[in-house]
C-alpha cells in the first residue's frame, strides 16, 4: 500500500499537481510520517539481528558507509547518519579499539582526521551483510520485481526532489 502511495505522490509531483489539500491531509497518513515510521520499525527489527556483542547495526552502517566511500571522517559520518557527533566519536572509538577502523591525519590538512576501514572491518561488514539482506528480502517477499524496481525509482525521484529543495530553500 505504501508503494502505491509513494508512486502516486511522485507522479503528482512531476505533474505539478497538489496531492495534499487541506480537506484530505492527515499528518499520520502523510508520506513523511510513513517513511519515518517505516525507518523506525525496520531499524529496530534489524538491530535485533545484530544482538551479538561483536557489532551493532549502527556500527555495521558506519563500516558500510566507509567501505562505500560515502564518508571518510567522523563529522561526515555523523552528518550522513543524523547522529550526534559525540556519540559517533564514541562509536568509532569502539570500532578502532576492535581493529575495524583506523584514524589517519590528512596529508594535506593535518587538522582533518580520515577514517580508514581495515581488512578486519571489511571482513566484519561482509560477514554481517546477509542479516540486512535477509531482513529486506523478507519484507519484500510477495512483491513483483517490477514493483520493487518502481518503488526504488520513486524513492530516488523523491530524494532528488527533496535534496534539490534543500539546496534552494531560503525559508527560516
N, C-alpha and C positions, 0 to 999 in steps of 0.2 A: 504494500500500500504506500509506504513512504517513497518507493521508487517512482511510482506514478505521480505522486505529489511533486517531487523534485523535478521530474520531466516536465510536468505541466507548468511549473513555475519558470523553469529555464526557457521553455518555448515562449511563454508570455513575455519574459524579459526581452528576448530577442525581437519580438514583435512590438515592443514598447507599449504593451497593454498592461494596465494596472490589474494585477491579480488580486491583491488585497484592497479591500474597501472598508469604510467604517461600518458597513452593515454586515460584513462577513468575517472580519478579523477577530480571531480568538488567539491570544498570545500563546497558550499552551498547545495550540494546534499549528502554530506557525513553523515555518521551515527552520528558523534559527533554533527554536526550542527543541524541535525534534532531532536536529543534528547534535545539539549539545547533549540531550538525553541519551541518544544512541551512543555517543562517545563515553559518557559516564558509566553506563551499564556495561558496555563492551570492555572498557578499561578494567573495571572491577572483575569481570569474569576472566579476562586474560591474566590479570595479576594473580589470580588463584592458581593458574597453571605454572606460575613461577614461584611456588611456595617453598622450593628448596633453598637452602642457605647460600648457594653459590652466586645467584644473580637474581635481582628483582626485575620485573618488567620494565620499570623506569630505567634501570641500569642497562638493560638489553637495548632499549630505544637509543640511549646515548651511544652505545657501541655501533648500532646500525647507522646512525647519523654520521659518525666518524668514518665508518667504512665506506659509506656512500659519498663522502666529501661534502655533505650539506653544511657541516660545521667543522671548525678546527680550533675553536677557543672556548673557554668556559662561558664567557659572555654570550658568544654566538649560540652555544647550546642552550643556555638559559632563555635567551630571547626566542629561539626557534620553538622550544617546547612550552614556553609560557611559565616556566618555573622560576622561583626566587633565585637570585644569583648566589646567595649564601648557601642555600640548600644544594644547589648544583655543585658548588665548590666542595661541599662535604661529600656528596655522592662521588665526585671524581677522585677525591682523596681515597675513598674506599676502593675504587677501581684501580687506582695507581698502586695502592698497597698490595693488591692481589696480582699485580703484574699485567693487567688488561690494557692499561694506557700508560704513556709516559708524557711528561711535560717537557717541552724544549723551548728555549728562548728563540725568538725570531732572529735570523741572522742580519736582517736589515734594520729592525727596530727592536732593540733589546727590552723595551717595555712590554712587548707582546709575548705572551706565552702560548705556544701552539700545543695542541693535543695530538698525540700520535697513537694510533691503535697498534698494539703489539701483536705478535703472532698468537699469543695466548688469548688475547682479546678477540681476534678474528675467529679463532677456533671456538671460543665460547659463544660468540654471536651465531656462527654457523650451526653449532650443535643445538641451540635453543630455538632457532627459526622455525622448525616444524611445529612447535607448540602454537605459534601465532598463525601459521598457515592452516593448521588443522582447525583452529577455532573459526577462522573466517570461512573455510570450506564448509564447516558445519552450519554456519549462519546462512550461507548462500545455497545450501542444498535445496533443491526444488525449483530454483530459478534456471531459466534457459541462459546459455552463454550469451546470446544476443541481448538479453535483458541486463545482464551484469555489465557487458560492454557499454550499453547505452547509459546505464547508471553511472559508470566511470566517466563517460563523456559529459554527462550533465554536471557531475561534481566538478570536473575540470573547468567547464564553462562558468559555473557559479564562482569557483575560486578565482578564476581570472578576472571576472567582473568585480568581485569584492576587492581584490588586490588593486585593480585599476582605480576603483573608487577611493581606496585608502591613499593612493598616491596624489589624488587631486582634491581630497576633502579639505575644505577650509572651515568647516563648521566647528564652533567651540565645543 
